[in-house]
């Protein structure tokens, strides 16, 4: 399974055991929302070198054909689940591509979305199991997005149910599981303890940049292996700058306090002496 190990090492950074992923699959569900009117431009604004991977649908990879800069510098997970807000059944995800096609497109893995707690969960669980089998055969990592969600989003933050969802992903062969972040940091730590594959959290609702960075920092301290954040990145005023800071947090290059200093410097005086301010803050 050396192929799978190579691809997995591009998602979960070997030196930190963590990842910073930016999903850009929202337009299928919600249409061309702010920040994704032109998804190729969004990838360029974020910067392929600043994140471990993007999650995209196959049409985006078709559009990237011939774009040597983005293809050479970026890693892409093919999202193979879809539903829309138009039909009233957004919680019912169906498969829209295959593992074989992901290999053909040069993706480094596949992403599957499963919503539990609704009448279609058995279909989605079956899909996850079959995709995990195919990924094992093809040497492709599987990112399972696991949510406890009906069309009213009830139980979405019940930590025991989130833990159950995460273990389903592990038991059925996923390599990484993405979950909603429960309200309490201790609850998130409990979930991580009960799952033996990397657990990453979703970006949650749109926040201000500093609030989002604090959210990421708390989750990392609870033991998660990273973040997969969409709206909070691509709807930021400066998504490239924000994802750089998020990646710095995730991969332990900077602390939250150091990033706050950088934010203040940028806000008030770009020529300030960063090292002096940093030393002063640590006294």
C-alpha positions as CSV (number, residue, x, y, z in Angstrom):
1,X,0.0,0.0,0.0
2,X,2.9,2.4,-0.6
3,X,0.8,4.5,-3.0
4,X,-1.7,5.1,-0.3
5,X,1.0,6.0,2.2
6,X,2.5,8.5,-0.2
7,X,-0.9,10.2,-0.8
8,X,-1.8,10.1,2.8
9,X,1.5,11.9,3.7
10,X,0.4,14.8,1.4
11,X,-2.8,15.2,3.4
12,X,-1.6,14.6,6.9
13,X,1.8,16.3,7.2
14,X,4.3,13.8,8.5
15,X,6.4,16.1,10.7
16,X,3.3,17.4,12.6
17,X,0.7,14.7,12.1
18,X,-1.8,17.5,11.3
19,X,-3.5,18.9,8.2
20,X,-5.1,22.2,7.0
21,X,-7.7,21.5,4.3
22,X,-9.9,24.0,2.4
23,X,-13.1,22.5,1.0
24,X,-14.5,24.3,-2.1
25,X,-17.5,21.9,-2.8
26,X,-20.2,24.2,-1.6
27,X,-21.6,25.4,-4.9
28,X,-23.3,22.1,-5.7
29,X,-25.3,22.3,-2.4
30,X,-25.8,26.0,-2.1
31,X,-25.0,27.6,-5.5
32,X,-22.3,30.1,-6.3
33,X,-22.1,31.7,-2.9
34,X,-19.9,34.6,-2.0
35,X,-16.2,33.6,-2.4
36,X,-17.0,30.9,-4.9
37,X,-18.3,32.8,-7.9
38,X,-15.2,31.8,-9.7
39,X,-13.7,28.8,-8.0
40,X,-10.4,28.8,-9.9
41,X,-9.8,32.4,-9.0
42,X,-10.6,31.4,-5.4
43,X,-8.0,28.7,-5.4
44,X,-5.5,31.3,-6.7
45,X,-6.4,33.8,-4.0
46,X,-6.1,31.2,-1.2
47,X,-2.8,29.9,-2.6
48,X,-2.1,26.2,-3.3
49,X,1.1,26.2,-1.4
50,X,-0.6,27.4,1.8
51,X,-2.8,24.5,2.5
52,X,-2.3,20.7,2.6
53,X,-5.2,20.0,0.2
54,X,-8.4,21.4,-1.4
55,X,-11.6,19.4,-1.6
56,X,-13.3,19.9,-5.0
57,X,-15.8,18.3,-7.3
58,X,-14.6,16.8,-10.6
59,X,-15.7,19.7,-12.7
60,X,-13.2,22.0,-10.9
61,X,-10.4,19.5,-11.8
62,X,-11.5,19.6,-15.4
63,X,-11.3,23.4,-15.3
64,X,-7.7,23.2,-13.9
65,X,-6.5,21.3,-16.9
66,X,-3.6,23.2,-18.4
67,X,-3.2,25.4,-15.3
68,X,0.3,24.2,-14.5
69,X,0.9,26.5,-11.6
70,X,-2.2,25.4,-9.6
71,X,-1.9,21.8,-10.6
72,X,1.8,21.5,-9.8
73,X,1.6,23.3,-6.5
74,X,-1.7,22.0,-5.1
75,X,-3.1,18.8,-3.7
76,X,-6.7,17.9,-4.4
77,X,-9.2,15.5,-2.9
78,X,-12.1,14.6,-5.1
79,X,-15.4,15.1,-3.4
80,X,-17.8,12.4,-4.7
81,X,-20.9,13.2,-2.7
82,X,-23.6,15.7,-3.6
83,X,-27.1,17.1,-2.8
84,X,-28.7,20.5,-3.1
85,X,-30.8,22.9,-1.1
86,X,-33.3,23.0,-3.9
87,X,-35.1,19.7,-3.4
88,X,-35.7,19.8,0.4
89,X,-33.5,16.8,0.9
90,X,-30.1,18.4,1.4
91,X,-29.2,15.8,4.1
92,X,-29.5,13.0,1.5
93,X,-26.1,12.7,-0.2
94,X,-25.7,10.6,-3.3
95,X,-22.5,9.5,-5.1
96,X,-21.6,11.5,-8.2
97,X,-18.2,10.1,-9.1
98,X,-15.9,7.1,-8.3
99,X,-12.5,6.3,-6.8
100,X,-11.3,5.1,-10.2
101,X,-12.1,8.5,-11.7
102,X,-10.3,10.2,-8.8
103,X,-7.2,8.2,-9.7
104,X,-7.6,9.2,-13.3
105,X,-7.9,12.9,-12.4
106,X,-4.7,12.8,-10.3
107,X,-6.5,13.4,-6.9
108,X,-4.6,12.4,-3.8
109,X,-7.7,11.0,-2.2
110,X,-11.5,11.1,-2.1
111,X,-14.0,12.8,0.2
112,X,-17.3,11.3,1.1
113,X,-20.1,13.0,3.0
114,X,-22.5,11.0,5.3
115,X,-25.4,12.5,7.2
116,X,-26.7,10.3,10.0
117,X,-30.0,10.6,11.9
118,X,-32.3,10.7,8.8
119,X,-34.2,8.1,6.8
120,X,-31.5,7.9,4.2
121,X,-28.6,7.1,6.5
122,X,-28.4,3.4,5.5
123,X,-27.8,4.4,1.9
124,X,-25.0,6.8,2.8
125,X,-23.4,4.3,5.2
126,X,-23.5,1.7,2.4
127,X,-21.9,4.2,0.0
128,X,-19.1,4.9,2.5
129,X,-18.4,1.2,3.0
130,X,-18.2,0.6,-0.7
131,X,-16.0,3.6,-1.4
132,X,-13.6,2.6,1.4
133,X,-13.3,-0.8,-0.2
134,X,-12.5,0.7,-3.6
135,X,-10.0,3.1,-2.0
136,X,-8.2,0.2,-0.4
137,X,-8.0,-1.5,-3.8
138,X,-6.7,1.7,-5.5
139,X,-4.4,2.9,-2.7
140,X,-6.4,6.1,-2.1
141,X,-7.0,7.7,1.3
142,X,-10.6,8.4,2.3
143,X,-11.8,11.5,4.1
144,X,-15.2,10.9,5.6
145,X,-17.3,13.9,6.4
146,X,-19.6,12.6,9.2
147,X,-22.5,14.6,10.5
148,X,-25.5,13.9,12.7
149,X,-28.0,15.8,10.7
150,X,-31.5,15.7,9.3
151,X,-32.9,18.5,7.1
152,X,-33.4,20.7,10.3
153,X,-29.9,20.1,11.5
154,X,-31.2,18.7,14.8
155,X,-28.6,16.9,17.0
156,X,-25.7,18.4,15.0
157,X,-23.7,19.3,18.1
158,X,-24.6,16.4,20.4
159,X,-21.1,15.2,21.3
160,X,-21.9,11.5,22.0
161,X,-23.7,11.3,18.6
162,X,-20.7,13.0,16.9
163,X,-18.4,10.4,18.6
164,X,-20.7,7.7,17.2
165,X,-20.5,9.2,13.7
166,X,-16.7,9.4,13.9
167,X,-16.4,5.8,15.0
168,X,-18.6,4.7,12.1
169,X,-16.1,6.3,9.7
170,X,-13.2,4.5,11.4
171,X,-15.0,1.1,11.5
172,X,-15.9,1.3,7.8
173,X,-12.4,2.0,6.7
174,X,-12.0,5.8,6.4
175,X,-8.5,7.2,6.9
176,X,-9.5,10.6,8.2
177,X,-12.8,11.8,9.7
178,X,-14.2,15.3,9.6
179,X,-16.8,16.2,12.3
180,X,-18.7,19.2,13.6
181,X,-17.1,20.8,16.6
182,X,-19.1,20.3,19.8
183,X,-19.8,23.2,22.0
184,X,-17.3,22.3,24.8
185,X,-13.6,21.8,24.3
186,X,-13.7,18.9,26.8
187,X,-16.3,17.1,24.7
188,X,-14.1,17.4,21.6
189,X,-11.2,15.9,23.6
190,X,-13.5,13.0,24.6
191,X,-14.3,12.3,20.9
192,X,-10.7,12.4,19.9
193,X,-9.9,9.8,22.6
194,X,-12.6,7.4,21.3
195,X,-11.4,7.4,17.7
196,X,-8.1,6.0,16.4
197,X,-7.9,7.7,13.0
198,X,-7.1,11.4,12.6
199,X,-10.0,13.6,13.6
200,X,-10.4,17.0,12.0
201,X,-13.1,19.6,12.6
202,X,-15.2,21.6,10.2
203,X,-14.9,25.3,10.0
204,X,-18.4,26.0,11.4
205,X,-20.4,29.1,10.8
206,X,-18.8,32.2,9.3
207,X,-16.8,34.2,11.9
208,X,-14.4,37.2,12.0
209,X,-10.8,36.1,11.3
210,X,-9.6,36.4,14.9
211,X,-12.6,34.5,16.3
212,X,-12.0,31.8,13.8
213,X,-8.3,31.5,14.7
214,X,-9.3,31.2,18.4
215,X,-11.8,28.5,17.4
216,X,-9.0,26.6,15.6
217,X,-6.5,27.0,18.5
218,X,-9.0,25.6,21.0
219,X,-9.7,22.6,18.8
220,X,-6.0,21.9,18.4
221,X,-5.5,22.0,22.1
222,X,-8.3,19.5,22.5
223,X,-6.3,17.1,20.4
224,X,-7.7,17.2,16.8
225,X,-5.4,16.6,13.9
226,X,-6.4,19.7,12.0
227,X,-9.1,21.7,10.3
228,X,-11.2,21.6,7.1
229,X,-12.6,25.1,6.7
230,X,-14.4,26.5,3.7
231,X,-16.5,29.6,4.3
232,X,-14.3,31.0,7.0
233,X,-11.4,30.9,4.5
234,X,-12.8,31.7,1.0
235,X,-15.2,34.3,2.4
236,X,-12.4,36.1,4.3
237,X,-11.4,39.5,3.1
238,X,-7.9,38.1,2.6
239,X,-8.2,34.3,2.3
240,X,-4.5,33.8,1.5
241,X,-3.4,35.6,4.6
242,X,-5.9,33.9,6.8
243,X,-5.1,30.4,5.6
244,X,-1.4,31.1,6.2
245,X,-2.1,31.9,9.8
246,X,-4.4,28.9,10.2
247,X,-1.7,26.6,8.7
248,X,0.9,28.2,11.0
249,X,-1.3,27.3,14.0
250,X,-2.0,23.8,12.8
251,X,1.6,23.0,12.0
252,X,3.0,24.7,15.2
253,X,5.0,27.3,13.3
254,X,3.4,30.1,15.3
255,X,1.3,30.4,18.4
256,X,-2.0,32.3,18.6
257,X,-0.4,35.1,20.6
258,X,2.3,35.5,17.9
259,X,-0.4,35.7,15.2
260,X,-2.4,38.2,17.2
261,X,0.7,40.4,17.2
262,X,1.0,40.1,13.5
263,X,-2.6,41.1,13.1
264,X,-2.1,44.2,15.2
265,X,1.0,45.1,13.3
266,X,-0.9,44.8,10.0
267,X,-3.8,46.8,11.4
268,X,-1.8,49.7,12.9
269,X,1.8,49.8,11.7
270,X,3.2,47.4,9.2
271,X,6.7,48.7,10.0
272,X,6.6,47.8,13.7
273,X,9.4,45.6,15.0
274,X,7.7,42.2,15.3
275,X,10.5,40.6,17.4
276,X,10.5,43.5,19.8
277,X,6.7,43.4,20.3
278,X,6.9,39.6,20.7
279,X,9.6,39.7,23.4
280,X,7.6,42.4,25.2
281,X,4.4,40.3,25.1
282,X,6.2,37.4,26.8
283,X,7.5,39.3,29.8
